[in-house]
Amino acid sequence: MRYWSFRDGFGLENLVVCEGETPQPGPDEVLLELSMASLNYRDLVVMRGQHGKAVTTPLIPLSDGVGKVIETGSAVEDFSVGDRVSPAFFQHWDGGAPPSNLERGRLGGPLDGVLTSHAVFPARTLVRVPEYLSDAEAATLPCAGVTAWSALSEPAPLRPGETVLVLGTGGVALLAISLAKASGARVIVTTSSAERAAQVQKLGADLVINRNAVPNWSKTVREFTGGAGCDRVVELGGAATLMESVKASKIGGTIILVGNVTGNNAELFLPLVLTRRLTLQSVSVGSRQALVALNRAMDHHQIRPVVDTVFPFDKAPDAFRALESGGGFGNVCISCVQETDH
Ligand SMILES: NC(=O)c1ccc[n+]([C@@H]2O[C@H](COP(=O)([O-])OP(=O)(O)OC[C@H]3O[C@@H](n4cnc5c(N)ncnc54)[C@H](OP(=O)(O)O)[C@@H]3O)[C@@H](O)[C@H]2O)c1
């Protein structure tokens, strides 16, 4: 098999193509031939070596991928050769409350990820992908998609007619916008340019605010909601946006803490949080069962994730650079199909 590995440390200078023996599945395992991988912001954090002490090298990067079953272990009953599947982001969390070893089960660090031609996974961690999706579209779902799903499902599912504010137009945000619209919600989005605003409008956003032109966007959200504020914020900004999200929220509203692209240390004016009776709920991707539920909803609504670029396997470092530049719109993917396979 051929795979990319942060071999002697992190940083793109240490990301190298390696060759090795294709692993054999144990009795409860499945051998996949990977076809596609998708990048998340988290993969940049891992690439920079900033994901904490538990994530070490050598490491095969990326958590989100799609592959075809090419061999099954003797005890595997649920999957057959030819099935198109994704491994769940958390390999130790099937459903219900997260286990105490949750963090140890993440693909793409600390566990080896999917930027490889072949990999073995326990059959119990796999999920069939919706047939109507391309490999690239389906590859966006295990982390980015499930996170968007959790952000709209916890602590209680979004209801039709509610107003959701989604910050930014990254991988998680775009899926949250599509899922929220499909649920019958009104969706407000903040973004950084007129060009992105136009693209988000095509996804069905009811109001798009240019955060550069309108830095105090909470006022615009309140005006749009008749002074009440929004029901839910999908908070992806972090330090620099959290206070605006509080101001944009209605009394009894919920802020789903998902991301921290602007920094880790947020300052909150607590009287506003307290008097608005806000719920601050964090999410950490979601379980394998959440991926199953997401796939069902995607299939039902025929939602198509937005894919920006698919890089060939041998250009994987360029995919990291593309995501880091922040210039695209939609998920950045890498084909795992090897040139020699054609
Ligand atoms: N908790 C979890 O389980 C979980 C799971 C997945 C991701 N995350 C986190 O969620 C965040 C987004 O992840 P992603 O993979 O979707 O990232 P991504 O695809 O890299 O997108 C990041 C987006 O953030 C927006 N942004 C940048 N600067 C901003 C600012 N100053 N204010 C508001 N928005 C800003 C940009 O959109 P515009 O230019 O359009 O504004 C950009 O497209 C990251 O912090 C990631 O670590 C958390």
The ligand as an ORCA input file, in Angstrom:
! r2SCAN-3c Opt
* xyz 0 1
  N     -16.176     20.738     18.038
  C     -16.069     19.905     17.013
  O     -16.463     18.754     17.084
  C     -15.486     20.395     15.718
  C     -15.548     19.594     14.565
  C     -15.082     20.106     13.353
  C     -14.531     21.373     13.331
  N     -14.433     22.093     14.495
  C     -13.879     23.447     14.491
  O     -14.755     24.273     13.752
  C     -14.012     25.304     13.131
  C     -14.310     25.294     11.635
  O     -13.860     24.056     11.100
  P     -13.959     23.794      9.513
  O     -13.285     22.508      9.256
  O     -15.344     24.027      9.043
  O     -13.005     25.003      9.033
  P     -12.691     25.596      7.585
  O     -13.336     24.768      6.524
  O     -11.234     25.846      7.550
  O     -13.453     26.999      7.624
  C     -13.145     28.021      8.496
  C     -14.084     29.190      8.194
  O     -14.049     30.088      9.301
  C     -14.478     31.354      8.843
  N     -13.731     32.396      9.545
  C     -12.423     32.681      9.419
  N     -12.118     33.742     10.185
  C     -13.260     34.110     10.784
  C     -13.616     35.160     11.662
  N     -12.703     36.072     12.068
  N     -14.883     35.261     12.080
  C     -15.807     34.372     11.666
  N     -15.547     33.371     10.816
  C     -14.296     33.244     10.389
  C     -14.208     31.433      7.342
  O     -15.431     31.667      6.660
  P     -15.755     33.116      6.044
  O     -14.515     33.634      5.402
  O     -16.854     32.853      5.089
  O     -16.210     33.974      7.200
  C     -13.672     30.021      7.008
  O     -14.198     29.512      5.821
  C     -12.546     25.043     13.512
  O     -12.212     25.804     14.650
  C     -12.519     23.570     13.847
  O     -11.476     23.230     14.732
  C     -14.898     21.625     15.663
*
